[in-house]
Amino acid sequence: MFRRVIQKALEVDFKDKSFVDAELLYVDRYLDLAVLKVAPESIPDKSREAKLACQGWPKVGIDVGAYGHPLSLEFSVTTGIISGLRYRHNRYWIQTDAAINQGNSGGPLIGIRSNRVIGINTATYSKSRSEGIGFAVPMFYACRVFDLLREGQDPAPPYLPVAFATGDDIPNELVVAVLYPGLPVSWPLQPGDKLVSLIKVPDTKFKNQADLIHALRGKSGAVGVRIVRAGKTLNVSLASMPRPNVTDWIGLHFSGIVVGREFMRDDKLSNPEGEILIHRVSKASIGSVSGIRAYRYIVTVDGISFKTVKDLCAYLKRAESEDRRIRLVTRARTWDYMSVSKYNLYEVRIDGVKLVGPKLKETAAC
C-alpha cells in the first residue's frame, strides 16, 4: 500500500487500484507512527489483512524483507537479516541490513518465513558513513497502540515530570536525576529514587525510560509503582496522563518555515519565556536561503515577543500584505561566550502565511 498527501487530504493506493481517501486517526511521535483509517468498501477484494507479530522480540539472524516504494519505485522489496536488537536514543529498535531508503521507510519489515510484520521501517545511518545499518520500530509496540485505539482509549505516551540519570555505572536502571515543575502531573519522587516495576507486574523490571513510557500507555489516573529509596523498597502512587494528541496541534507556516508551541517537560528551564519553536524549514525555501534552521526558538519579530501562533500569524499577515521584510531573532541552545544560548538575526521576506495542522481546513484564518 502506498500513501500520499494532496493539499490537506490523505490518500492511499492499493496495488492495481487507484488512490482512495483515508482519514488520519492518530500520530505517535515517540514511535514515529501514524494510524490511518480507510473505508472497508474502498479496500480491494484481493487485499489480505497483514499478520502482525505482536508478541515478543524477533530472533537475531532471521531473514526479513523491507517493503515499500524506495525513490518512487513502487511495491519494491529489499532483503536481509535481523542484525541486532537495540536500545538507542531512548527508544527500542530492530536493526537490519535490509536496505532502507527514502520511500520504504514507513513500510513493513516482514519475517520471510513467518510472513508476519515484525517491524515498521524507520531510518538508516548515513550512506556515506555506513552500509547495511537500518532500523525498524518493533511491531509489538505498535500493536499496543492499535489495541488501545480499538478499545477507545488514548494511546499517547505519558507526561514524565522527571528526568533519569544514565551512565555506564548504572546500566539497566531507572534512577531519578531531577523533577520538573509546571507539568499537568507531579510525582512524589526524590533524586536518587530507582523505579523498579509496576506493582501489578512485579516481574517486568524497568531497565530504561522506554520501559516506563510503554508501561504507562493507556493508563490515566493513579498507577502503583515500586521504587527503591535509600536502600528501602517502597510502593508509591504516580499520576499518569497522556500527552496531547499531535492531530490537535496548530502551527504557523510562512516563507517555507513551520513554527508552533512545543511543550517540553523541561520548559521551565529550557524555555521559561514560552517562546515559539521552529519545527521545520523546507529546502530551497525563503527561510532556508536566509539561513534559518529548525529547532531554534523565536525570540522576537521586529522587536516584539509573541507567545501564540495566532498573534504571530496576524502580525505576519500584515507584513505579507505590505510586502515588507521582518527582522527575526532566534535562540539556539549552543555554546556562546559564557552562555549556553546563542542568538541570530535574520531579515526575511514574508510569503504564504497560514495556520497549519492536521485538523485545520485550508482556509483557516489567523
C-alpha positions as CSV (number, residue, x, y, z in Angstrom):
1,M,0.0,0.0,0.0
2,F,1.3,3.5,-0.9
3,R,0.1,6.7,0.7
4,R,0.4,10.3,-0.5
5,V,-0.7,13.8,0.7
6,I,-2.6,16.1,-1.7
7,Q,-3.2,19.6,-0.3
8,K,-4.9,18.7,3.0
9,A,-6.3,15.3,2.0
10,L,-4.7,11.9,2.7
11,E,-4.9,9.1,0.1
12,V,-3.7,5.6,-0.1
13,D,-3.0,3.4,-3.1
14,F,-3.5,-0.4,-3.1
15,K,-1.7,-2.3,-5.8
16,D,-3.7,-2.4,-9.1
17,K,-6.1,0.2,-7.7
18,S,-6.3,4.0,-7.9
19,F,-5.9,6.2,-4.9
20,V,-8.7,6.2,-2.2
21,D,-9.4,8.6,0.6
22,A,-8.0,8.0,4.1
23,E,-8.5,9.6,7.5
24,L,-5.8,10.4,10.0
25,L,-6.7,8.8,13.3
26,Y,-3.6,9.1,15.4
27,V,0.0,10.2,15.3
28,D,2.7,9.0,17.8
29,R,5.9,11.0,17.5
30,Y,7.6,8.8,20.0
31,L,7.2,5.7,17.8
32,D,7.2,7.7,14.6
33,L,3.9,6.2,13.8
34,A,0.7,7.4,12.1
35,V,-2.5,5.4,12.1
36,L,-4.9,5.9,9.1
37,K,-8.4,4.7,8.5
38,V,-9.7,3.5,5.2
39,A,-13.4,2.8,4.5
40,P,-13.8,-1.1,4.2
41,E,-15.6,-0.7,0.8
42,S,-12.5,1.1,-0.6
43,I,-10.3,-1.9,0.1
44,P,-9.8,-4.2,-2.9
45,D,-11.3,-7.7,-2.6
46,K,-7.9,-9.3,-3.3
47,S,-6.2,-7.5,-0.4
48,R,-5.4,-9.5,2.6
49,E,-5.0,-8.3,6.2
50,A,-1.4,-8.4,7.3
51,K,-0.4,-10.7,10.1
52,L,1.3,-8.8,12.9
53,A,4.0,-10.1,15.2
54,C,2.5,-8.7,18.4
55,Q,4.2,-10.9,20.9
56,G,7.8,-10.5,21.9
57,W,11.1,-9.8,20.1
58,P,12.1,-11.5,16.8
59,K,15.2,-13.6,16.8
60,V,18.5,-12.1,15.6
61,G,19.6,-13.7,12.3
62,I,16.2,-14.5,10.8
63,D,15.6,-13.5,7.2
64,V,13.5,-10.4,6.6
65,G,12.2,-8.2,3.8
66,A,11.8,-4.4,3.9
67,Y,8.8,-3.5,1.7
68,G,7.8,-0.1,0.3
69,H,8.4,2.3,-2.5
70,P,12.1,3.5,-2.3
71,L,12.7,6.5,-4.5
72,S,9.3,6.1,-6.0
73,L,10.0,2.5,-7.2
74,E,6.5,1.2,-6.3
75,F,6.0,-2.1,-4.4
76,S,9.7,-3.0,-4.0
77,V,11.4,-5.3,-1.5
78,T,14.9,-5.5,-0.2
79,T,16.1,-8.5,1.8
80,G,18.4,-9.1,4.7
81,I,18.5,-10.4,8.2
82,I,17.8,-9.0,11.7
83,S,21.3,-7.9,12.7
84,G,20.5,-6.9,16.3
85,L,18.0,-5.6,18.9
86,R,19.0,-2.2,20.2
87,Y,18.2,0.5,22.7
88,R,19.4,3.9,21.4
89,H,18.2,7.5,21.8
90,N,15.7,6.4,24.5
91,R,13.9,4.0,22.1
92,Y,14.0,0.3,21.2
93,W,14.9,-0.7,17.6
94,I,15.2,-3.7,15.4
95,Q,18.5,-3.4,13.5
96,T,18.5,-4.9,9.9
97,D,20.9,-4.9,7.0
98,A,17.9,-4.9,4.5
99,A,18.3,-1.7,2.6
100,I,16.0,1.1,3.9
101,N,15.9,4.1,1.6
102,Q,13.6,7.2,1.2
103,G,10.3,5.8,0.3
104,N,10.3,2.4,2.1
105,S,10.7,4.0,5.5
106,G,7.3,3.6,7.0
107,G,6.8,0.3,5.2
108,P,6.6,-3.1,6.8
109,L,9.6,-5.2,7.8
110,I,8.4,-8.8,7.3
111,G,9.8,-12.1,8.5
112,I,10.2,-14.1,5.3
113,R,9.5,-17.5,6.9
114,S,6.7,-16.4,9.3
115,N,5.0,-14.0,6.8
116,R,4.4,-11.7,9.8
117,V,5.1,-7.9,10.1
118,I,7.8,-7.7,12.8
119,G,8.5,-4.0,12.5
120,I,8.0,-0.7,10.7
121,N,11.0,0.6,8.7
122,T,12.1,3.9,10.1
123,A,15.6,5.0,9.5
124,T,19.1,4.2,8.3
125,Y,22.6,5.5,9.1
126,S,24.1,7.9,6.6
127,K,25.2,6.0,3.5
128,S,28.4,8.0,3.5
129,R,29.3,6.6,6.9
130,S,27.9,3.1,6.9
131,E,26.5,0.3,4.8
132,G,23.7,-2.1,5.7
133,I,22.6,-0.5,9.0
134,G,18.9,0.2,9.2
135,F,16.3,0.4,12.0
136,A,12.7,-0.5,12.4
137,V,10.2,0.1,15.2
138,P,9.3,-3.3,16.9
139,M,5.8,-4.3,15.9
140,F,4.6,-5.2,19.3
141,Y,4.9,-1.6,20.5
142,A,2.7,-0.5,17.5
143,C,0.3,-3.3,18.3
144,R,-0.2,-1.8,21.8
145,V,-1.3,1.4,20.1
146,F,-3.7,-0.4,17.8
147,D,-5.3,-2.3,20.7
148,L,-5.8,0.8,22.8
149,L,-7.4,2.7,19.8
150,R,-9.8,-0.3,19.3
151,E,-10.7,-0.1,23.0
152,G,-11.5,3.6,22.7
153,Q,-8.5,4.6,24.9
154,D,-5.9,7.3,24.4
155,P,-2.6,5.5,23.4
156,A,-0.5,8.7,23.6
157,P,2.8,8.5,25.5
158,P,2.5,9.9,29.1
159,Y,3.8,13.0,30.7
160,L,7.1,12.3,32.5
161,P,7.7,15.0,35.1
162,V,11.2,13.7,35.9
163,A,14.5,13.1,34.1
164,F,16.5,10.0,34.6
165,A,20.3,9.7,35.0
166,T,22.1,7.4,32.6
167,G,25.7,6.1,32.6
168,D,27.9,3.0,32.4
169,D,27.9,2.7,36.2
170,I,24.1,2.2,36.3
171,P,23.2,0.0,33.3
172,N,19.6,-1.2,33.1
173,E,18.4,1.0,36.0
174,L,15.9,3.9,36.0
175,V,17.3,6.4,38.5
176,V,15.7,9.8,39.1
177,A,18.0,12.8,38.4
178,V,15.7,15.8,38.8
179,L,12.0,16.6,39.0
180,Y,10.4,19.0,36.5
181,P,7.8,21.5,37.8
182,G,5.0,23.1,35.9
183,L,3.6,19.9,34.1
184,P,0.0,18.7,34.4
185,V,1.2,15.9,36.7
186,S,3.7,15.7,39.5
187,W,5.3,12.7,41.1
188,P,6.2,12.2,44.8
189,L,9.8,11.1,44.0
190,Q,13.2,12.3,45.0
191,P,16.5,12.4,43.2
192,G,18.2,9.1,43.6
193,D,15.0,7.0,43.7
194,K,15.1,3.9,41.5
195,L,11.9,2.9,39.7
196,V,11.7,-0.9,39.7
197,S,8.3,-2.0,38.2
198,L,4.6,-1.6,38.2
199,I,3.2,-3.0,41.4
200,K,0.7,-5.2,39.4
201,V,3.5,-6.5,37.2
202,P,6.4,-7.0,39.6
203,D,8.4,-9.5,37.3
204,T,8.7,-6.9,34.5
205,K,11.5,-4.6,35.6
206,F,12.2,-1.2,34.2
207,K,15.6,-1.1,32.5
208,N,15.2,2.3,30.9
209,Q,12.8,5.2,30.2
210,A,11.2,3.4,27.2
211,D,10.1,0.6,29.5
212,L,8.3,3.2,31.7
213,I,6.7,5.0,28.8
214,H,5.2,1.8,27.3
215,A,4.1,0.6,30.7
216,L,2.1,3.8,31.3
217,R,0.4,3.8,27.8
218,G,-3.3,3.7,28.1
219,K,-3.3,4.5,31.8
220,S,-5.0,7.5,33.3
221,G,-5.0,8.4,37.0
222,A,-3.1,6.8,39.8
223,V,-0.7,4.0,38.9
224,G,1.1,1.9,41.6
225,V,4.9,1.8,41.1
226,R,7.5,0.0,43.2
227,I,10.7,2.1,43.9
228,V,13.9,1.8,45.9
229,R,14.7,4.8,48.1
230,A,17.9,4.9,50.2
231,G,18.0,1.1,50.0
232,K,14.4,0.5,51.1
233,T,11.7,-0.8,48.8
234,L,8.5,1.4,48.7
235,N,5.2,1.4,46.9
236,V,4.2,4.8,45.6
237,S,1.3,6.2,43.5
238,L,2.2,8.1,40.4
239,A,-0.2,10.1,38.4
240,S,-0.4,9.1,34.7
241,M,-1.8,11.4,32.0
242,P,-1.4,11.0,28.2
243,R,0.3,13.9,26.3
244,P,-1.9,15.9,23.9
245,N,-2.5,14.2,20.5
246,V,-0.4,15.6,17.7
247,T,-3.5,15.6,15.5
248,D,-4.8,18.5,17.6
249,W,-1.6,20.6,17.1
250,I,-1.9,24.0,15.4
251,G,1.1,25.7,13.9
252,L,2.0,28.5,11.5
253,H,3.6,28.4,8.1
254,F,5.4,31.4,6.5
255,S,8.2,31.6,3.9
256,G,8.8,27.8,4.0
257,I,9.1,27.8,7.8
258,V,6.7,25.9,10.1
259,V,6.6,27.1,13.8
260,G,4.5,26.3,16.8
261,R,4.5,25.9,20.6
262,E,6.1,22.7,21.8
263,F,5.6,21.9,25.5
264,M,8.8,20.2,26.6
265,R,8.9,18.6,30.1
266,D,11.8,20.9,31.0
267,D,10.1,24.0,29.7
268,K,10.6,25.8,33.0
269,L,14.3,25.5,32.5
270,S,14.9,25.5,28.7
271,N,12.1,27.8,27.6
272,P,10.9,29.9,30.6
273,E,9.5,32.7,28.4
274,G,7.3,30.4,26.4
275,E,8.9,31.1,23.1
276,I,7.6,29.6,19.8
277,L,9.7,26.8,18.3
278,I,10.8,26.5,14.7
279,H,9.8,22.9,13.7
280,R,10.8,22.7,10.0
281,V,12.5,24.8,7.3
282,S,11.8,23.5,3.8
283,K,14.7,23.1,1.4
284,A,15.2,25.9,-1.1
285,S,12.6,28.0,0.7
286,I,12.9,31.7,1.6
287,G,13.6,30.6,5.2
288,S,16.3,28.1,4.1
289,V,18.0,30.6,1.8
290,S,18.0,33.1,4.7
291,G,20.0,30.6,6.8
292,I,17.2,29.9,9.3
293,R,17.4,26.4,10.9
294,A,14.9,24.2,12.7
295,Y,14.8,23.6,16.4
296,R,15.5,27.3,17.3
297,Y,13.2,29.4,19.4
298,I,11.7,32.7,18.0
299,V,12.7,35.4,20.5
300,T,11.3,38.5,18.7
301,V,9.9,39.6,15.4
302,D,10.6,43.3,14.7
303,G,11.5,43.6,18.4
304,I,8.1,42.1,19.5
305,S,7.8,38.9,21.6
306,F,4.9,36.6,20.5
307,K,3.6,33.8,22.7
308,T,0.8,32.4,20.5
309,V,0.9,31.3,16.8
310,K,-2.3,33.2,16.2
311,D,-0.9,36.5,17.3
312,L,2.2,35.9,15.3
313,C,0.1,34.8,12.3
314,A,-1.9,38.1,12.4
315,Y,1.3,40.2,12.5
316,L,3.0,38.3,9.6
317,K,-0.2,38.5,7.6
318,R,0.1,42.3,7.8
319,A,3.7,42.2,6.8
320,E,2.9,40.0,3.9
321,S,0.1,42.4,2.7
322,E,2.5,45.3,3.0
323,D,5.2,43.4,1.1
324,R,7.8,44.1,3.7
325,R,10.6,42.2,5.4
326,I,10.7,41.4,9.1
327,R,13.7,41.1,11.4
328,L,13.6,37.7,13.1
329,V,15.7,37.0,16.2
330,T,16.2,33.3,17.1
331,R,17.8,31.5,20.0
332,A,19.7,28.2,19.8
333,R,20.8,26.0,22.7
334,T,24.5,26.1,21.9
335,W,27.7,27.5,23.4
336,D,28.4,31.2,23.2
337,Y,30.6,33.4,25.4
338,M,29.8,32.4,29.0
339,S,26.4,31.3,27.8
340,V,24.5,28.2,26.6
341,S,22.3,30.3,24.3
342,K,23.2,31.8,21.0
343,Y,21.1,34.4,19.2
344,N,20.9,35.1,15.5
345,L,19.3,37.9,13.5
346,Y,17.7,37.4,10.0
347,E,15.8,39.7,7.6
348,V,13.1,37.6,6.0
349,R,10.7,38.3,3.2
350,I,7.2,37.0,4.2
351,D,5.2,34.8,2.0
352,G,2.5,32.1,2.3
353,V,1.3,32.9,5.8
354,K,-1.3,30.4,7.1
355,L,-2.2,28.4,10.1
356,V,-1.4,24.6,9.7
357,G,-2.5,21.5,11.5
358,P,-3.9,18.0,10.9
359,K,-7.5,19.1,11.6
360,L,-7.4,22.6,10.2
361,K,-9.1,23.5,6.9
362,E,-7.0,25.0,4.2
363,T,-8.9,28.3,4.6
364,A,-8.3,28.6,8.4
365,A,-7.8,32.3,9.4
366,C,-5.5,33.7,11.9
